[in-house]
Amino acid sequence: MLENEAKPTFSKSTGLPRKRFYRARAHSNPLSDSHFPVPISPSHVDYSLHYPHFFPSSGEVNCTKKIQFADVGCGFGGMLISLSTLFPETLMIGMELRDKVTEYVKERILALRVSKPGQYENVSVVRTNSMKYIPNYFEKGQLSKMFFLFPDPHFKEKNHRRRVISPHLLDEYAYVLQVGGIVYTITDVEELGDWMKRCLESHPMFEALTEEEIEADPVVKLLSTATEEGQKVARNGGQTYKAVFRRISPSL
């Protein structure tokens, strides 16, 4: 290859984008202002851009089918890809702040749709700041599952306000989750795992799943294996800390 020739960003063997061309900083400041379009309200989300198989044109409205799963801070999209085939009729979306990583997930989904016709039509990704704009994307009680997989631990105490699980943000998650909806969290940082569990335990609209319920949930098994971070922890023999909670109605 000539030195001035552009390097191929897609693998010849798999047809998928190569991660090394989409690498970005591992951490982003969720409190900083970023410049990207944000829908005014959930009714302004153009489903035809994300799911053209289900919504062939922006003028067609299908109120019976809406996004049900949200992967907050989806990274390179491993969990979304696994969930897409497990729940082929469920619309799901990844929310990612880093622009290069978001672009990778977009290209990955498009390549999979081409290589496996009829599959992965139910999954998409959007570049956004979920800590600020969750209510702009989802209606009250719209979601049945939310994922927070290996989030930034923000170790310094002064930065704990940047954590994606907090008492304040749980209010917003409870708003967009239907009663019975599930929040899945996992981290390899014990202190963060304890933090997320305590926040969920102390919130009046969440209760922990029983061990029997966790064991029976096929999604829980993916938490440690589907994402790049989870695979890295497994390769290094690390430990993970999960917290899986259900949205409930508050006691009167």
The 8 nearest C-alpha neighbors of each residue, nearest first, counted from 0:
[[1, 2, 4, 6, 3, 5, 7, 8],
 [2, 0, 4, 3, 5, 6, 7, 8],
 [3, 1, 4, 0, 5, 6, 7, 8],
 [2, 4, 1, 5, 0, 6, 7, 8],
 [3, 5, 1, 2, 6, 0, 7, 8],
 [4, 6, 7, 3, 2, 1, 0, 8],
 [5, 7, 8, 4, 0, 3, 9, 20],
 [8, 6, 9, 5, 10, 17, 11, 16],
 [7, 9, 17, 16, 6, 20, 10, 18],
 [10, 8, 16, 15, 17, 7, 14, 11],
 [9, 11, 14, 12, 13, 15, 16, 17],
 [12, 10, 14, 13, 9, 15, 7, 8],
 [11, 13, 10, 14, 15, 9, 16, 17],
 [14, 12, 15, 10, 11, 9, 16, 114],
 [13, 15, 10, 11, 9, 12, 110, 16],
 [14, 16, 13, 9, 10, 107, 110, 17],
 [17, 15, 9, 8, 107, 10, 18, 106],
 [18, 16, 9, 19, 8, 20, 10, 15],
 [19, 17, 21, 20, 22, 16, 103, 75],
 [18, 20, 21, 22, 17, 8, 16, 23],
 [19, 21, 18, 22, 17, 8, 16, 103],
 [22, 20, 99, 18, 19, 100, 103, 23],
 [21, 23, 19, 20, 18, 99, 100, 24],
 [24, 22, 25, 99, 21, 100, 97, 98],
 [23, 25, 26, 22, 27, 97, 100, 99],
 [24, 26, 23, 27, 151, 22, 97, 74],
 [27, 25, 24, 151, 28, 23, 97, 153],
 [28, 26, 29, 25, 24, 97, 96, 151],
 [27, 29, 30, 31, 26, 161, 32, 96],
 [30, 28, 31, 27, 161, 128, 130, 96],
 [31, 29, 28, 32, 161, 130, 131, 128],
 [32, 30, 29, 28, 33, 27, 128, 34],
 [31, 33, 30, 34, 29, 28, 128, 35],
 [34, 32, 35, 31, 128, 127, 96, 29],
 [33, 35, 32, 36, 37, 127, 31, 126],
 [34, 36, 33, 37, 127, 126, 128, 32],
 [35, 37, 38, 34, 127, 126, 39, 33],
 [36, 38, 39, 35, 135, 127, 132, 136],
 [39, 37, 40, 43, 44, 135, 36, 41],
 [38, 40, 135, 43, 37, 41, 42, 44],
 [39, 41, 135, 38, 42, 43, 136, 134],
 [42, 40, 136, 137, 135, 43, 44, 138],
 [41, 43, 40, 44, 136, 39, 45, 38],
 [42, 44, 41, 40, 38, 45, 39, 136],
 [45, 43, 41, 42, 38, 46, 136, 40],
 [46, 44, 47, 48, 43, 57, 49, 42],
 [45, 47, 49, 48, 50, 44, 54, 57],
 [46, 48, 54, 51, 57, 50, 45, 49],
 [49, 47, 46, 45, 50, 51, 57, 54],
 [48, 50, 46, 47, 123, 51, 45, 124],
 [49, 51, 47, 52, 53, 46, 54, 48],
 [52, 50, 47, 55, 54, 53, 48, 49],
 [51, 53, 50, 54, 55, 120, 47, 121],
 [52, 54, 51, 50, 55, 47, 120, 121],
 [53, 55, 47, 51, 56, 52, 50, 46],
 [56, 54, 51, 47, 52, 53, 57, 59],
 [57, 55, 58, 47, 59, 54, 51, 48],
 [56, 58, 47, 59, 45, 55, 54, 46],
 [57, 59, 56, 60, 47, 55, 54, 45],
 [60, 58, 57, 56, 61, 54, 55, 47],
 [61, 59, 62, 58, 57, 54, 56, 46],
 [60, 62, 63, 64, 59, 54, 65, 53],
 [63, 61, 64, 60, 65, 59, 42, 46],
 [62, 64, 61, 65, 60, 66, 53, 141],
 [65, 63, 62, 61, 66, 90, 89, 53],
 [66, 64, 67, 90, 63, 62, 141, 61],
 [65, 67, 90, 91, 68, 142, 92, 64],
 [66, 68, 142, 143, 90, 91, 65, 141],
 [69, 67, 91, 144, 145, 142, 66, 143],
 [68, 70, 145, 92, 93, 91, 71, 146],
 [71, 69, 146, 93, 73, 145, 94, 72],
 [72, 70, 94, 73, 147, 146, 69, 93],
 [71, 73, 95, 94, 74, 70, 147, 150],
 [72, 74, 93, 70, 71, 76, 95, 94],
 [75, 73, 76, 72, 100, 95, 101, 77],
 [76, 74, 104, 77, 100, 73, 103, 227],
 [77, 75, 79, 73, 74, 78, 104, 80],
 [78, 76, 226, 225, 80, 79, 75, 81],
 [77, 79, 225, 81, 80, 226, 76, 82],
 [80, 78, 82, 76, 81, 77, 83, 122],
 [79, 81, 83, 77, 78, 82, 76, 84],
 [80, 82, 78, 79, 83, 84, 77, 225],
 [83, 81, 85, 79, 80, 84, 86, 78],
 [82, 84, 80, 87, 86, 81, 85, 119],
 [85, 83, 87, 86, 82, 81, 119, 80],
 [84, 86, 82, 83, 87, 81, 218, 80],
 [87, 85, 83, 84, 89, 88, 82, 90],
 [88, 86, 84, 83, 89, 85, 121, 119],
 [89, 87, 86, 90, 121, 83, 84, 120],
 [90, 88, 86, 87, 121, 91, 67, 66],
 [89, 91, 66, 121, 67, 122, 65, 88],
 [92, 90, 68, 122, 66, 67, 69, 121],
 [93, 91, 123, 124, 69, 122, 70, 68],
 [92, 94, 124, 70, 73, 69, 71, 125],
 [93, 95, 71, 125, 72, 73, 124, 126],
 [94, 96, 72, 126, 73, 97, 127, 101],
 [95, 97, 127, 126, 128, 98, 94, 72],
 [98, 96, 100, 99, 95, 101, 126, 23],
 [97, 99, 101, 100, 102, 96, 126, 95],
 [100, 98, 102, 21, 101, 97, 23, 103],
 [99, 101, 103, 102, 97, 98, 21, 75],
 [102, 100, 98, 104, 103, 99, 126, 95],
 [101, 103, 99, 105, 100, 104, 98, 106],
 [102, 104, 100, 106, 101, 105, 21, 107],
 [103, 105, 107, 101, 106, 102, 75, 76],
 [106, 104, 102, 108, 103, 107, 109, 101],
 [105, 107, 109, 103, 104, 108, 110, 102],
 [108, 106, 104, 110, 105, 109, 15, 16],
 [107, 109, 111, 105, 110, 106, 104, 112],
 [110, 108, 106, 112, 111, 107, 105, 113],
 [111, 109, 113, 107, 112, 108, 15, 106],
 [112, 110, 114, 108, 113, 109, 115, 107],
 [111, 113, 109, 115, 110, 116, 114, 119],
 [112, 114, 110, 111, 115, 116, 109, 117],
 [113, 115, 111, 112, 116, 110, 14, 109],
 [114, 116, 112, 113, 111, 118, 117, 119],
 [117, 115, 112, 118, 113, 114, 111, 119],
 [116, 118, 115, 120, 112, 119, 52, 113],
 [117, 119, 120, 116, 115, 112, 84, 87],
 [120, 118, 121, 122, 112, 83, 108, 111],
 [119, 121, 118, 122, 50, 52, 117, 112],
 [122, 120, 90, 119, 50, 89, 91, 83],
 [121, 123, 91, 119, 120, 92, 90, 83],
 [124, 122, 92, 49, 93, 91, 121, 105],
 [125, 123, 93, 92, 94, 105, 104, 101],
 [126, 124, 94, 127, 93, 95, 101, 123],
 [125, 127, 95, 96, 101, 94, 98, 124],
 [126, 128, 96, 95, 129, 125, 94, 35],
 [127, 129, 130, 96, 131, 132, 29, 95],
 [128, 130, 132, 133, 131, 127, 94, 71],
 [131, 129, 128, 132, 163, 133, 29, 168],
 [132, 130, 129, 128, 133, 134, 29, 30],
 [131, 133, 129, 135, 134, 128, 130, 136],
 [132, 134, 129, 135, 136, 131, 137, 130],
 [135, 133, 136, 137, 132, 138, 40, 41],
 [136, 134, 40, 132, 41, 133, 38, 39],
 [135, 137, 41, 134, 133, 40, 44, 38],
 [138, 136, 41, 134, 175, 135, 141, 133],
 [139, 137, 141, 175, 41, 140, 134, 136],
 [138, 140, 175, 174, 141, 137, 176, 177],
 [141, 139, 177, 176, 175, 142, 174, 138],
 [140, 142, 138, 175, 139, 176, 177, 137],
 [143, 141, 67, 176, 144, 68, 177, 140],
 [142, 144, 180, 67, 177, 176, 68, 181],
 [145, 143, 68, 181, 180, 142, 182, 69],
 [146, 144, 69, 182, 70, 68, 183, 181],
 [145, 147, 70, 183, 71, 148, 182, 184],
 [148, 146, 184, 71, 183, 150, 70, 149],
 [147, 149, 185, 184, 150, 146, 186, 222],
 [148, 150, 186, 185, 147, 151, 228, 187],
 [151, 149, 148, 152, 147, 186, 72, 163],
 [150, 152, 153, 26, 149, 162, 163, 25],
 [153, 151, 154, 191, 150, 162, 188, 159],
 [154, 152, 158, 151, 155, 159, 162, 161],
 [153, 155, 152, 156, 158, 159, 191, 151],
 [156, 154, 158, 157, 153, 159, 152, 160],
 [155, 157, 159, 158, 154, 153, 160, 161],
 [156, 158, 155, 159, 160, 154, 153, 161],
 [159, 157, 160, 156, 155, 161, 153, 154],
 [158, 160, 161, 156, 162, 157, 153, 155],
 [161, 159, 158, 162, 157, 165, 156, 163],
 [162, 160, 159, 158, 163, 29, 30, 153],
 [163, 161, 159, 164, 160, 153, 165, 152],
 [162, 164, 165, 161, 130, 150, 168, 147],
 [165, 163, 162, 195, 168, 169, 166, 198],
 [164, 166, 168, 167, 169, 198, 163, 162],
 [165, 167, 169, 168, 198, 170, 202, 164],
 [168, 166, 165, 169, 170, 171, 164, 172],
 [169, 167, 171, 170, 165, 166, 164, 172],
 [168, 170, 172, 166, 171, 167, 173, 165],
 [169, 171, 173, 168, 167, 172, 174, 166],
 [172, 170, 174, 168, 169, 173, 175, 167],
 [171, 173, 169, 174, 175, 170, 176, 168],
 [172, 174, 176, 170, 171, 175, 169, 246],
 [173, 175, 171, 172, 139, 176, 140, 170],
 [174, 176, 139, 140, 172, 141, 173, 138],
 [177, 175, 140, 142, 173, 180, 174, 141],
 [176, 178, 140, 180, 142, 143, 141, 179],
 [177, 179, 246, 247, 180, 248, 176, 140],
 [178, 180, 246, 245, 177, 247, 181, 143],
 [181, 179, 143, 177, 246, 178, 144, 176],
 [180, 182, 245, 144, 244, 143, 246, 183],
 [183, 181, 145, 244, 243, 144, 146, 245],
 [184, 182, 243, 146, 147, 145, 242, 181],
 [185, 183, 147, 242, 148, 241, 146, 243],
 [184, 186, 241, 148, 240, 149, 242, 239],
 [187, 185, 149, 240, 188, 239, 192, 148],
 [186, 188, 239, 238, 240, 189, 149, 237],
 [189, 187, 186, 191, 190, 192, 152, 239],
 [188, 190, 192, 191, 193, 187, 240, 186],
 [189, 191, 193, 192, 188, 194, 152, 154],
 [192, 190, 194, 193, 188, 189, 152, 195],
 [191, 193, 189, 195, 194, 190, 240, 186],
 [192, 194, 196, 190, 191, 195, 197, 189],
 [195, 193, 191, 197, 192, 196, 198, 190],
 [196, 194, 198, 192, 197, 193, 164, 191],
 [195, 197, 193, 199, 198, 194, 242, 200],
 [198, 196, 200, 194, 199, 195, 193, 201],
 [199, 197, 195, 201, 196, 200, 166, 165],
 [198, 200, 196, 202, 197, 201, 205, 195],
 [201, 199, 197, 198, 202, 196, 206, 205],
 [200, 202, 198, 199, 197, 203, 205, 166],
 [201, 203, 199, 204, 200, 205, 198, 166],
 [204, 202, 249, 205, 201, 250, 200, 206],
 [203, 205, 247, 249, 202, 246, 248, 173],
 [206, 204, 246, 245, 247, 203, 202, 244],
 [205, 207, 245, 244, 200, 208, 246, 247],
 [208, 206, 244, 243, 245, 209, 205, 200],
 [207, 209, 244, 212, 243, 213, 245, 210],
 [210, 208, 212, 211, 213, 207, 214, 243],
 [209, 211, 213, 212, 214, 208, 215, 207],
 [210, 212, 214, 209, 213, 215, 208, 216],
 [213, 211, 209, 215, 214, 210, 208, 216],
 [214, 212, 210, 216, 215, 211, 209, 208],
 [213, 215, 211, 212, 216, 210, 219, 217],
 [214, 216, 212, 213, 211, 217, 219, 210],
 [215, 217, 213, 218, 214, 219, 212, 220],
 [218, 216, 219, 220, 215, 221, 214, 213],
 [217, 219, 221, 220, 216, 222, 82, 213],
 [220, 218, 221, 222, 217, 216, 213, 214],
 [219, 221, 218, 217, 222, 223, 224, 216],
 [220, 222, 224, 225, 218, 219, 223, 217],
 [223, 221, 219, 220, 224, 225, 185, 218],
 [222, 224, 229, 221, 225, 220, 230, 226],
 [225, 223, 221, 229, 230, 222, 226, 220],
 [224, 226, 78, 77, 221, 222, 223, 81],
 [227, 225, 77, 229, 228, 78, 224, 230],
 [226, 228, 230, 229, 231, 77, 225, 75],
 [229, 227, 231, 226, 230, 232, 149, 223],
 [230, 228, 223, 232, 226, 231, 224, 227],
 [229, 231, 233, 227, 228, 232, 224, 234],
 [230, 232, 228, 234, 233, 229, 227, 235],
 [231, 233, 237, 229, 235, 230, 234, 236],
 [232, 234, 236, 230, 231, 235, 237, 229],
 [235, 233, 231, 236, 232, 230, 237, 229],
 [236, 234, 232, 233, 237, 231, 230, 238],
 [235, 237, 233, 234, 232, 238, 231, 239],
 [238, 236, 232, 235, 233, 239, 187, 234],
 [239, 237, 187, 236, 240, 232, 233, 188],
 [238, 240, 187, 186, 241, 185, 237, 188],
 [241, 239, 186, 192, 185, 187, 189, 242],
 [242, 240, 185, 184, 243, 239, 186, 192],
 [241, 243, 184, 196, 183, 185, 244, 240],
 [244, 242, 183, 182, 207, 208, 184, 241],
 [245, 243, 207, 182, 206, 208, 181, 205],
 [244, 246, 181, 206, 205, 179, 180, 207],
 [247, 245, 205, 179, 178, 180, 204, 181],
 [246, 248, 204, 178, 205, 179, 245, 249],
 [247, 249, 204, 178, 250, 246, 203, 205],
 [250, 248, 204, 203, 247, 251, 205, 246],
 [249, 251, 248, 203, 204, 247, 205, 202],
 [250, 249, 248, 203, 204, 247, 202, 205]]
